[in-house]
Amino acid sequence: MAAAGIGESDEANDDEKDTRMLDAIFRRDGKNGVLKFAREKNSEWNEVEVNIGVTGSSGVGKSSIINTLRDLVSPNEPGWAKVNVVEETKIPRVYEYPRNPKIKLWDLPGVGTPSFPRDSYLQKINFKRYDVFIIICAGRFTKKELWLAREISKIGKKFIFVRSKVHMDVENERRTYSLGPAFDERVLDKIRRNCQENLSDFENQRVFLIDNFEPLLYDFGDLVEEIVNVTPAEKREAIVRSLPAFSLKMIDEKEAQLSKNIKYVAISAAVADAINIPGIGVSLNEERLMAEFNMFREEFGLSEEMLARTAAKLGYSKTELSRLAKLRTTAFSLMSLLGFAFNLEGSILKGLAFNLFATVLNCATSYHVAYNILHEMLQLTADDARRVFAEMKRH
């Protein structure tokens, strides 16, 4: 409860700062100045660059993990990292996130190869470029990976240990001992113990066990959460909004980050080229509201294209998945959304989040309506994302 109170206090302080700043901007530059400020604040995260170095010996599955982290499932998709079980990474190679090219995963050569000996490795990979490192093995971590982890620690940056290809180990144990799925956790515990014994110098460092191709198995969702946790705080919004939501916690994180920016979008929707809505006394930019709604769907993996792809993986049509998961965000119009902003008496929805901007905008009522519509949009979309996630986990 205390943590929530602190968070609420910080958010209130940010709102007060924005209000004072908007007041000054409005007095100096008028409506256009306020709109410019709101649009810049809403897009700040999209200008942040994050570089993640992915390293490991040849054959550990770096390329397949890089593809899965970007939610790419087919070699036909743009940006696909070529998967080769033999070829060794010769130079650092960058792969951008499809929705945000400023989020970059770097396939780095393993340390100690003939082309990348230890004494020149850090210089050759441009060591200081990376915000976070992912160190991967498919068996035991060697002295080379442990040396790299120490070097990363020396400059105050973060790294994550990943044990890949776990599904293969689980399947081998099943065949060898004629075990069923109920015994998988025993195998995973055995792998974890072996890894921790190998990492005696890093006893508090978790090792994430993953299948290279299945983001809903084992620790893959936890791995994505850890990438967020160790990313520098000033870059965290960018990484949260760019990474796929492979866990319920990531869906919550996305919802929280998107919620923070709603106030800025509401200004644009209520002010910029707003059109009067007959009978309710407000003006709204329908195009801006619907663009934000579609962006919500995109970020949660619920666009028409992404829903169709998810449905195909589950053996459904898009319509069947929408029906089974009871999705509520597949068909919307502005007028249907207006119902979320008013109660039966036609007054503004009770529990308005805050009274921000009322002193600097003549269209405060329109702003509040837009604000509530956007919050309802976001909540419905996040809830649908949870429903789709639950359907995927059932398979």
C-alpha positions as a LaTeX table, in Angstrom:
\begin{tabular}{lrrr}
\hline
Residue & $x$ (\AA) & $y$ (\AA) & $z$ (\AA) \\
\hline
Met1 & 0.00 & 0.00 & 0.00 \\
Ala2 & 2.85 & 2.37 & 0.78 \\
Ala3 & 4.40 & 1.85 & $-2.62$ \\
Ala4 & 1.12 & 2.67 & $-4.32$ \\
Gly5 & 0.83 & 5.85 & $-2.29$ \\
Ile6 & 4.32 & 6.96 & $-3.30$ \\
Gly7 & 3.54 & 6.28 & $-6.97$ \\
Glu8 & 0.29 & 8.22 & $-6.75$ \\
Ser9 & 2.10 & 11.15 & $-5.12$ \\
Asp10 & 4.76 & 11.21 & $-7.85$ \\
Glu11 & 2.08 & 11.15 & $-10.56$ \\
Ala12 & 0.21 & 14.00 & $-8.87$ \\
Asn13 & 3.42 & 16.03 & $-8.71$ \\
Asp14 & 4.02 & 15.42 & $-12.42$ \\
Asp15 & 0.48 & 16.58 & $-13.18$ \\
Glu16 & 1.04 & 19.78 & $-11.20$ \\
Lys17 & 4.29 & 20.47 & $-13.04$ \\
Asp18 & 2.58 & 19.90 & $-16.40$ \\
Thr19 & $-0.28$ & 22.21 & $-15.41$ \\
Arg20 & 2.10 & 25.02 & $-14.49$ \\
Met21 & 4.12 & 24.51 & $-17.66$ \\
Leu22 & 0.99 & 24.45 & $-19.83$ \\
Asp23 & $-0.26$ & 27.62 & $-18.21$ \\
Ala24 & 3.01 & 29.38 & $-19.07$ \\
Ile25 & 3.01 & 27.98 & $-22.63$ \\
Phe26 & $-0.63$ & 28.95 & $-23.17$ \\
Arg27 & 0.01 & 32.53 & $-22.05$ \\
Arg28 & 3.03 & 32.79 & $-24.32$ \\
Asp29 & 2.10 & 30.73 & $-27.41$ \\
Gly30 & $-1.65$ & 30.14 & $-27.18$ \\
Lys31 & $-3.46$ & 26.96 & $-28.23$ \\
Asn32 & $-0.88$ & 25.95 & $-30.82$ \\
Gly33 & 1.88 & 26.05 & $-28.23$ \\
Val34 & $-0.11$ & 23.77 & $-25.91$ \\
Leu35 & $-0.75$ & 21.32 & $-28.73$ \\
Lys36 & 2.93 & 21.25 & $-29.68$ \\
Phe37 & 3.90 & 20.56 & $-26.05$ \\
Ala38 & 1.34 & 17.73 & $-25.74$ \\
Arg39 & 2.42 & 16.05 & $-28.97$ \\
Glu40 & 6.09 & 16.23 & $-28.04$ \\
Lys41 & 5.46 & 14.77 & $-24.58$ \\
Asn42 & 3.39 & 11.94 & $-26.05$ \\
Ser43 & 6.13 & 10.97 & $-28.52$ \\
Glu44 & 9.21 & 11.34 & $-26.30$ \\
Trp45 & 9.51 & 7.59 & $-25.74$ \\
Asn46 & 9.71 & 6.97 & $-29.48$ \\
Glu47 & 12.93 & 8.98 & $-29.74$ \\
Val48 & 14.82 & 6.87 & $-27.17$ \\
Glu49 & 17.41 & 4.38 & $-28.44$ \\
Val50 & 18.02 & 1.12 & $-26.57$ \\
Asn51 & 20.84 & $-1.25$ & $-27.54$ \\
Ile52 & 20.82 & $-4.82$ & $-26.24$ \\
Gly53 & 23.86 & $-7.00$ & $-26.83$ \\
Val54 & 23.17 & $-10.73$ & $-27.28$ \\
Thr55 & 26.26 & $-12.90$ & $-27.00$ \\
Gly56 & 27.14 & $-16.58$ & $-26.80$ \\
Ser57 & 29.08 & $-19.26$ & $-28.59$ \\
Ser58 & 28.12 & $-20.57$ & $-32.01$ \\
Gly59 & 25.10 & $-22.89$ & $-31.90$ \\
Val60 & 23.41 & $-21.56$ & $-28.73$ \\
Gly61 & 20.54 & $-20.12$ & $-30.76$ \\
Lys62 & 21.14 & $-16.38$ & $-30.65$ \\
Ser63 & 19.36 & $-15.74$ & $-33.95$ \\
Ser64 & 16.25 & $-17.71$ & $-33.02$ \\
Ile65 & 16.06 & $-15.95$ & $-29.65$ \\
Ile66 & 16.47 & $-12.56$ & $-31.33$ \\
Asn67 & 13.59 & $-13.43$ & $-33.66$ \\
Thr68 & 11.34 & $-14.61$ & $-30.82$ \\
Leu69 & 12.08 & $-11.53$ & $-28.71$ \\
Arg70 & 10.80 & $-9.48$ & $-31.65$ \\
Asp71 & 7.77 & $-11.77$ & $-32.12$ \\
Leu72 & 8.90 & $-12.87$ & $-35.58$ \\
Val73 & 7.87 & $-16.42$ & $-36.48$ \\
Ser74 & 8.59 & $-16.77$ & $-40.21$ \\
Pro75 & 11.65 & $-16.29$ & $-42.45$ \\
Asn76 & 9.35 & $-14.33$ & $-44.77$ \\
Glu77 & 8.90 & $-11.54$ & $-42.22$ \\
Pro78 & 10.97 & $-8.36$ & $-42.67$ \\
Gly79 & 13.99 & $-8.22$ & $-40.36$ \\
Trp80 & 14.14 & $-11.97$ & $-39.78$ \\
Ala81 & 17.53 & $-13.04$ & $-38.37$ \\
Lys82 & 18.83 & $-15.96$ & $-40.39$ \\
Val83 & 19.00 & $-19.09$ & $-38.25$ \\
Asn84 & 22.11 & $-21.18$ & $-38.92$ \\
Val85 & 23.26 & $-23.94$ & $-36.60$ \\
Val86 & 26.82 & $-23.96$ & $-37.95$ \\
Glu87 & 27.82 & $-20.49$ & $-39.09$ \\
Glu88 & 29.64 & $-18.41$ & $-36.50$ \\
Thr89 & 28.83 & $-14.73$ & $-35.98$ \\
Lys90 & 31.73 & $-12.86$ & $-37.59$ \\
Ile91 & 30.75 & $-9.24$ & $-36.88$ \\
Pro92 & 28.22 & $-7.52$ & $-34.61$ \\
Arg93 & 24.94 & $-7.51$ & $-36.52$ \\
Val94 & 21.99 & $-5.32$ & $-35.57$ \\
Tyr95 & 18.30 & $-6.30$ & $-35.69$ \\
Glu96 & 15.65 & $-3.66$ & $-35.07$ \\
Tyr97 & 12.23 & $-4.09$ & $-33.53$ \\
Pro98 & 9.56 & $-4.04$ & $-36.27$ \\
Arg99 & 7.41 & $-1.41$ & $-34.54$ \\
Asn100 & 10.27 & 0.69 & $-33.20$ \\
Pro101 & 13.61 & 0.69 & $-35.06$ \\
Lys102 & 15.29 & 2.54 & $-32.19$ \\
Ile103 & 15.09 & $-0.63$ & $-30.06$ \\
Lys104 & 17.98 & $-2.76$ & $-31.31$ \\
Leu105 & 19.15 & $-6.28$ & $-30.59$ \\
Trp106 & 22.79 & $-6.92$ & $-31.51$ \\
Asp107 & 23.97 & $-10.42$ & $-32.40$ \\
Leu108 & 27.50 & $-10.34$ & $-31.01$ \\
Pro109 & 30.32 & $-12.81$ & $-31.69$ \\
Gly110 & 31.22 & $-15.04$ & $-28.78$ \\
Val111 & 34.25 & $-14.02$ & $-26.77$ \\
Gly112 & 37.50 & $-15.91$ & $-27.36$ \\
Thr113 & 37.05 & $-16.85$ & $-31.04$ \\
Pro114 & 40.05 & $-16.41$ & $-33.39$ \\
Ser115 & 38.54 & $-13.20$ & $-34.77$ \\
Phe116 & 37.47 & $-11.93$ & $-31.33$ \\
Pro117 & 40.12 & $-12.89$ & $-28.76$ \\
Arg118 & 39.57 & $-11.82$ & $-25.18$ \\
Asp119 & 42.26 & $-9.11$ & $-25.16$ \\
Ser120 & 40.58 & $-7.12$ & $-27.96$ \\
Tyr121 & 36.97 & $-8.30$ & $-27.61$ \\
Leu122 & 35.55 & $-5.32$ & $-25.75$ \\
Gln123 & 37.01 & $-2.84$ & $-28.21$ \\
Lys124 & 35.91 & $-4.80$ & $-31.28$ \\
Ile125 & 32.26 & $-5.07$ & $-30.24$ \\
Asn126 & 32.12 & $-1.40$ & $-29.14$ \\
Phe127 & 31.44 & $-2.51$ & $-25.58$ \\
Lys128 & 30.10 & 0.80 & $-24.24$ \\
Arg129 & 27.34 & 1.01 & $-26.87$ \\
Tyr130 & 25.05 & $-1.46$ & $-25.13$ \\
Asp131 & 22.55 & $-0.71$ & $-22.36$ \\
Val132 & 22.02 & $-4.37$ & $-21.42$ \\
Phe133 & 23.73 & $-7.68$ & $-22.28$ \\
Ile134 & 22.13 & $-11.11$ & $-22.66$ \\
Ile135 & 24.68 & $-13.89$ & $-22.19$ \\
Ile136 & 23.47 & $-17.22$ & $-23.59$ \\
Cys137 & 24.66 & $-20.80$ & $-23.24$ \\
Ala138 & 23.09 & $-24.08$ & $-24.31$ \\
Gly139 & 24.95 & $-26.20$ & $-21.74$ \\
Arg140 & 27.37 & $-24.81$ & $-19.18$ \\
Phe141 & 28.64 & $-21.26$ & $-18.92$ \\
Thr142 & 32.35 & $-21.24$ & $-19.66$ \\
Lys143 & 35.16 & $-19.09$ & $-18.25$ \\
Lys144 & 34.79 & $-16.84$ & $-21.30$ \\
Glu145 & 31.17 & $-15.92$ & $-20.51$ \\
Leu146 & 31.99 & $-15.45$ & $-16.83$ \\
Trp147 & 34.89 & $-13.13$ & $-17.73$ \\
Leu148 & 32.54 & $-11.07$ & $-19.90$ \\
Ala149 & 29.98 & $-10.83$ & $-17.07$ \\
Arg150 & 32.69 & $-9.46$ & $-14.75$ \\
Glu151 & 33.77 & $-6.89$ & $-17.33$ \\
Ile152 & 30.17 & $-5.74$ & $-17.76$ \\
Ser153 & 29.82 & $-5.39$ & $-13.99$ \\
Lys154 & 32.98 & $-3.26$ & $-13.81$ \\
Ile155 & 31.38 & $-0.48$ & $-15.88$ \\
Gly156 & 28.11 & $-0.60$ & $-13.94$ \\
Lys157 & 25.97 & $-2.14$ & $-16.68$ \\
Lys158 & 23.56 & $-5.04$ & $-16.40$ \\
Phe159 & 23.62 & $-8.52$ & $-17.87$ \\
Ile160 & 21.23 & $-11.47$ & $-17.96$ \\
Phe161 & 22.21 & $-15.15$ & $-18.01$ \\
Val162 & 20.06 & $-17.29$ & $-20.32$ \\
Arg163 & 20.12 & $-21.05$ & $-20.71$ \\
Ser164 & 18.70 & $-21.83$ & $-24.15$ \\
Lys165 & 17.27 & $-24.94$ & $-25.87$ \\
Val166 & 15.71 & $-26.19$ & $-22.63$ \\
His167 & 12.85 & $-27.90$ & $-24.46$ \\
Met168 & 15.36 & $-30.25$ & $-26.09$ \\
Asp169 & 16.69 & $-31.27$ & $-22.67$ \\
Val170 & 13.17 & $-31.83$ & $-21.36$ \\
Glu171 & 12.29 & $-34.01$ & $-24.36$ \\
Asn172 & 15.50 & $-36.03$ & $-24.01$ \\
Glu173 & 14.76 & $-36.70$ & $-20.34$ \\
Arg174 & 11.23 & $-37.78$ & $-21.19$ \\
Arg175 & 12.47 & $-40.27$ & $-23.78$ \\
Thr176 & 15.29 & $-41.60$ & $-21.61$ \\
Tyr177 & 13.23 & $-42.16$ & $-18.49$ \\
Ser178 & 9.76 & $-42.53$ & $-20.03$ \\
Leu179 & 8.52 & $-39.53$ & $-18.08$ \\
Gly180 & 5.41 & $-37.50$ & $-18.82$ \\
Pro181 & 4.88 & $-33.72$ & $-18.70$ \\
Ala182 & 4.23 & $-33.89$ & $-14.95$ \\
Phe183 & 7.96 & $-34.47$ & $-14.42$ \\
Asp184 & 9.11 & $-31.47$ & $-16.50$ \\
Glu185 & 9.63 & $-29.33$ & $-13.40$ \\
Arg186 & 12.09 & $-31.87$ & $-12.01$ \\
Val187 & 14.14 & $-31.57$ & $-15.19$ \\
Leu188 & 14.02 & $-27.78$ & $-15.03$ \\
Asp189 & 15.14 & $-27.80$ & $-11.38$ \\
Lys190 & 18.05 & $-30.04$ & $-12.34$ \\
Ile191 & 19.11 & $-27.64$ & $-15.12$ \\
Arg192 & 18.81 & $-24.66$ & $-12.76$ \\
Arg193 & 20.97 & $-26.34$ & $-10.13$ \\
Asn194 & 23.62 & $-27.21$ & $-12.69$ \\
Cys195 & 23.70 & $-23.65$ & $-13.96$ \\
Gln196 & 23.92 & $-22.15$ & $-10.47$ \\
Glu197 & 26.78 & $-24.50$ & $-9.53$ \\
Asn198 & 28.55 & $-23.25$ & $-12.65$ \\
Leu199 & 28.01 & $-19.61$ & $-11.59$ \\
Ser200 & 29.41 & $-19.63$ & $-8.06$ \\
Asp201 & 30.75 & $-16.08$ & $-8.48$ \\
Phe202 & 27.23 & $-14.87$ & $-9.37$ \\
Glu203 & 25.14 & $-16.73$ & $-6.80$ \\
Asn204 & 22.45 & $-14.03$ & $-6.68$ \\
Gln205 & 22.12 & $-13.89$ & $-10.47$ \\
Arg206 & 19.10 & $-15.73$ & $-11.84$ \\
Val207 & 19.49 & $-17.92$ & $-14.91$ \\
Phe208 & 16.48 & $-17.81$ & $-17.27$ \\
Leu209 & 15.60 & $-21.15$ & $-18.84$ \\
Ile210 & 13.96 & $-20.74$ & $-22.23$ \\
Asp211 & 12.85 & $-22.49$ & $-25.35$ \\
Asn212 & 14.23 & $-20.52$ & $-28.30$ \\
Phe213 & 10.99 & $-20.57$ & $-30.27$ \\
Glu214 & 8.15 & $-20.67$ & $-27.71$ \\
Pro215 & 7.79 & $-17.45$ & $-25.71$ \\
Leu216 & 5.03 & $-18.86$ & $-23.46$ \\
Leu217 & 7.15 & $-21.77$ & $-22.20$ \\
Tyr218 & 9.42 & $-21.83$ & $-19.15$ \\
Asp219 & 11.06 & $-18.49$ & $-18.23$ \\
Phe220 & 10.68 & $-16.59$ & $-21.50$ \\
Gly221 & 8.05 & $-14.21$ & $-20.14$ \\
Asp222 & 10.20 & $-13.63$ & $-17.05$ \\
Leu223 & 13.17 & $-12.93$ & $-19.33$ \\
Val224 & 11.27 & $-10.15$ & $-21.10$ \\
Glu225 & 10.29 & $-8.68$ & $-17.72$ \\
Glu226 & 13.94 & $-8.80$ & $-16.62$ \\
Ile227 & 15.04 & $-6.94$ & $-19.76$ \\
Val228 & 12.64 & $-4.18$ & $-18.72$ \\
Asn229 & 13.86 & $-4.25$ & $-15.10$ \\
Val230 & 17.55 & $-3.86$ & $-15.96$ \\
Thr231 & 17.10 & $-1.28$ & $-18.71$ \\
Pro232 & 18.13 & 2.21 & $-17.50$ \\
Ala233 & 15.13 & 3.96 & $-15.94$ \\
Glu234 & 15.10 & 6.81 & $-18.46$ \\
Lys235 & 14.70 & 4.25 & $-21.28$ \\
Arg236 & 12.17 & 1.98 & $-19.64$ \\
Glu237 & 9.03 & 3.35 & $-21.28$ \\
Ala238 & 10.55 & 2.82 & $-24.72$ \\
Ile239 & 11.40 & $-0.81$ & $-24.00$ \\
Val240 & 8.03 & $-1.59$ & $-22.36$ \\
Arg241 & 6.09 & $-0.18$ & $-25.28$ \\
Ser242 & 8.23 & $-1.95$ & $-27.88$ \\
Leu243 & 8.62 & $-5.47$ & $-26.51$ \\
Pro244 & 5.85 & $-8.02$ & $-27.08$ \\
Ala245 & 3.64 & $-8.81$ & $-24.06$ \\
Phe246 & 4.71 & $-12.39$ & $-23.31$ \\
Ser247 & 3.34 & $-12.33$ & $-19.75$ \\
Leu248 & 0.46 & $-10.86$ & $-17.78$ \\
Lys249 & 2.90 & $-8.58$ & $-15.98$ \\
Met250 & 4.06 & $-7.13$ & $-19.31$ \\
Ile251 & 0.44 & $-6.45$ & $-20.24$ \\
Asp252 & 0.08 & $-4.59$ & $-16.93$ \\
Glu253 & 3.30 & $-2.66$ & $-17.61$ \\
Lys254 & 2.12 & $-1.61$ & $-21.05$ \\
Glu255 & $-1.22$ & $-0.50$ & $-19.69$ \\
Ala256 & 0.47 & 1.59 & $-16.99$ \\
Gln257 & 2.85 & 3.28 & $-19.44$ \\
Leu258 & 0.10 & 4.03 & $-21.95$ \\
Ser259 & $-2.12$ & 5.41 & $-19.20$ \\
Lys260 & 0.48 & 8.03 & $-18.28$ \\
Asn261 & 0.30 & 9.60 & $-21.74$ \\
Ile262 & $-3.47$ & 9.73 & $-22.09$ \\
Lys263 & $-3.66$ & 13.31 & $-20.80$ \\
Tyr264 & $-1.51$ & 14.49 & $-23.71$ \\
Val265 & $-3.57$ & 12.62 & $-26.31$ \\
Ala266 & $-6.78$ & 14.00 & $-24.79$ \\
Ile267 & $-5.56$ & 17.56 & $-25.43$ \\
Ser268 & $-5.05$ & 16.80 & $-29.12$ \\
Ala269 & $-8.40$ & 15.02 & $-29.38$ \\
Ala270 & $-10.26$ & 17.90 & $-27.69$ \\
Val271 & $-8.49$ & 20.82 & $-29.37$ \\
Ala272 & $-6.85$ & 20.00 & $-32.68$ \\
Asp273 & $-9.38$ & 20.31 & $-35.53$ \\
Ala274 & $-12.12$ & 19.13 & $-33.16$ \\
Ile275 & $-15.62$ & 18.64 & $-34.57$ \\
Asn276 & $-18.72$ & 19.41 & $-32.53$ \\
Ile277 & $-20.69$ & 16.33 & $-31.49$ \\
Pro278 & $-24.42$ & 17.30 & $-31.70$ \\
Gly279 & $-26.54$ & 17.02 & $-28.59$ \\
Ile280 & $-23.81$ & 16.60 & $-25.97$ \\
Gly281 & $-22.01$ & 19.95 & $-26.06$ \\
Val282 & $-18.45$ & 18.75 & $-26.70$ \\
Ser283 & $-16.03$ & 18.82 & $-29.63$ \\
Leu284 & $-13.72$ & 15.92 & $-30.37$ \\
Asn285 & $-11.25$ & 14.91 & $-33.06$ \\
Glu286 & $-12.64$ & 11.49 & $-34.01$ \\
Glu287 & $-9.64$ & 10.64 & $-36.18$ \\
Arg288 & $-7.23$ & 11.28 & $-33.30$ \\
Leu289 & $-9.24$ & 9.15 & $-30.88$ \\
Met290 & $-9.51$ & 6.24 & $-33.30$ \\
Ala291 & $-5.81$ & 6.48 & $-34.17$ \\
Glu292 & $-4.98$ & 6.12 & $-30.48$ \\
Phe293 & $-7.36$ & 3.18 & $-30.12$ \\
Asn294 & $-5.71$ & 1.42 & $-33.08$ \\
Met295 & $-2.32$ & 2.13 & $-31.53$ \\
Phe296 & $-3.49$ & 0.48 & $-28.30$ \\
Arg297 & $-4.51$ & $-2.61$ & $-30.26$ \\
Glu298 & $-1.18$ & $-2.66$ & $-32.07$ \\
Glu299 & 0.85 & $-2.43$ & $-28.86$ \\
Phe300 & $-1.10$ & $-5.26$ & $-27.24$ \\
Gly301 & $-0.87$ & $-7.49$ & $-30.31$ \\
Leu302 & $-4.56$ & $-7.12$ & $-31.17$ \\
Ser303 & $-4.45$ & $-5.53$ & $-34.62$ \\
Glu304 & $-6.37$ & $-7.39$ & $-37.31$ \\
Glu305 & $-3.16$ & $-8.79$ & $-38.78$ \\
Met306 & $-1.70$ & $-9.83$ & $-35.43$ \\
Leu307 & $-4.95$ & $-11.40$ & $-34.25$ \\
Ala308 & $-5.12$ & $-13.43$ & $-37.46$ \\
Arg309 & $-1.56$ & $-14.64$ & $-36.93$ \\
Thr310 & $-2.21$ & $-15.60$ & $-33.30$ \\
Ala311 & $-5.41$ & $-17.38$ & $-34.29$ \\
Ala312 & $-3.56$ & $-19.36$ & $-36.98$ \\
Lys313 & $-0.95$ & $-20.51$ & $-34.44$ \\
Leu314 & $-3.79$ & $-21.81$ & $-32.27$ \\
Gly315 & $-5.58$ & $-23.48$ & $-35.17$ \\
Tyr316 & $-8.48$ & $-20.99$ & $-35.24$ \\
Ser317 & $-9.77$ & $-18.39$ & $-37.59$ \\
Lys318 & $-9.62$ & $-14.80$ & $-36.37$ \\
Thr319 & $-13.40$ & $-14.82$ & $-35.89$ \\
Glu320 & $-13.23$ & $-18.02$ & $-33.81$ \\
Leu321 & $-10.50$ & $-16.60$ & $-31.58$ \\
Ser322 & $-12.47$ & $-13.39$ & $-31.06$ \\
Arg323 & $-15.54$ & $-15.43$ & $-30.07$ \\
Leu324 & $-13.70$ & $-17.88$ & $-27.80$ \\
Ala325 & $-11.76$ & $-15.14$ & $-26.01$ \\
Lys326 & $-14.88$ & $-12.90$ & $-25.89$ \\
Leu327 & $-13.01$ & $-9.94$ & $-27.31$ \\
Arg328 & $-14.73$ & $-6.56$ & $-27.10$ \\
Thr329 & $-12.40$ & $-4.34$ & $-29.13$ \\
Thr330 & $-12.73$ & $-5.76$ & $-32.63$ \\
Ala331 & $-15.28$ & $-3.22$ & $-33.94$ \\
Phe332 & $-15.61$ & 0.33 & $-32.65$ \\
Ser333 & $-16.83$ & 3.71 & $-33.80$ \\
Leu334 & $-16.64$ & 7.09 & $-32.11$ \\
Met335 & $-20.33$ & 7.02 & $-31.18$ \\
Ser336 & $-19.97$ & 3.65 & $-29.46$ \\
Leu337 & $-17.04$ & 5.04 & $-27.50$ \\
Leu338 & $-18.97$ & 8.12 & $-26.43$ \\
Gly339 & $-21.15$ & 5.81 & $-24.39$ \\
Phe340 & $-18.17$ & 5.24 & $-22.10$ \\
Ala341 & $-17.88$ & 8.94 & $-21.31$ \\
Phe342 & $-21.45$ & 9.50 & $-20.09$ \\
Asn343 & $-23.79$ & 7.84 & $-17.63$ \\
Leu344 & $-27.52$ & 7.33 & $-18.22$ \\
Glu345 & $-28.34$ & 10.91 & $-17.24$ \\
Gly346 & $-25.90$ & 12.21 & $-19.85$ \\
Ser347 & $-23.53$ & 13.79 & $-17.34$ \\
Ile348 & $-19.80$ & 13.24 & $-17.45$ \\
Leu349 & $-18.67$ & 9.89 & $-16.09$ \\
Lys350 & $-18.22$ & 10.01 & $-12.35$ \\
Gly351 & $-14.74$ & 9.59 & $-10.92$ \\
Leu352 & $-12.90$ & 11.91 & $-13.30$ \\
Ala353 & $-9.22$ & 11.19 & $-12.84$ \\
Phe354 & $-8.11$ & 14.78 & $-12.31$ \\
Asn355 & $-8.91$ & 18.38 & $-13.17$ \\
Leu356 & $-5.76$ & 18.95 & $-15.21$ \\
Phe357 & $-5.64$ & 21.72 & $-17.83$ \\
Ala358 & $-9.05$ & 23.23 & $-16.94$ \\
Thr359 & $-7.40$ & 26.56 & $-16.22$ \\
Val360 & $-5.60$ & 26.81 & $-19.55$ \\
Leu361 & $-8.06$ & 25.33 & $-22.04$ \\
Asn362 & $-11.44$ & 26.77 & $-22.92$ \\
Cys363 & $-12.64$ & 23.28 & $-23.89$ \\
Ala364 & $-12.14$ & 21.59 & $-20.50$ \\
Thr365 & $-15.36$ & 19.59 & $-20.87$ \\
Ser366 & $-14.25$ & 18.20 & $-24.22$ \\
Tyr367 & $-10.88$ & 17.34 & $-22.71$ \\
His368 & $-12.47$ & 15.36 & $-19.88$ \\
Val369 & $-14.72$ & 13.45 & $-22.28$ \\
Ala370 & $-11.73$ & 12.59 & $-24.47$ \\
Tyr371 & $-9.73$ & 11.59 & $-21.39$ \\
Asn372 & $-12.41$ & 9.18 & $-20.19$ \\
Ile373 & $-12.98$ & 7.70 & $-23.63$ \\
Leu374 & $-9.25$ & 7.01 & $-23.96$ \\
His375 & $-9.08$ & 5.39 & $-20.53$ \\
Glu376 & $-12.02$ & 3.14 & $-21.36$ \\
Met377 & $-10.40$ & 2.27 & $-24.69$ \\
Leu378 & $-7.16$ & 1.35 & $-22.93$ \\
Gln379 & $-8.80$ & $-0.73$ & $-20.22$ \\
Leu380 & $-10.89$ & $-2.69$ & $-22.73$ \\
Thr381 & $-7.87$ & $-3.31$ & $-24.96$ \\
Ala382 & $-5.67$ & $-4.46$ & $-22.06$ \\
Asp383 & $-8.47$ & $-6.77$ & $-20.86$ \\
Asp384 & $-8.76$ & $-8.26$ & $-24.35$ \\
Ala385 & $-4.98$ & $-8.81$ & $-24.38$ \\
Arg386 & $-5.32$ & $-10.75$ & $-21.11$ \\
Arg387 & $-8.09$ & $-12.86$ & $-22.63$ \\
Val388 & $-5.97$ & $-13.70$ & $-25.69$ \\
Phe389 & $-3.01$ & $-14.51$ & $-23.45$ \\
Ala390 & $-5.17$ & $-16.89$ & $-21.39$ \\
Glu391 & $-6.38$ & $-18.59$ & $-24.56$ \\
Met392 & $-2.79$ & $-19.03$ & $-25.75$ \\
Lys393 & $-1.68$ & $-20.46$ & $-22.41$ \\
Arg394 & $-4.48$ & $-23.04$ & $-22.59$ \\
His395 & $-2.82$ & $-24.41$ & $-25.69$ \\
\hline
\end{tabular}
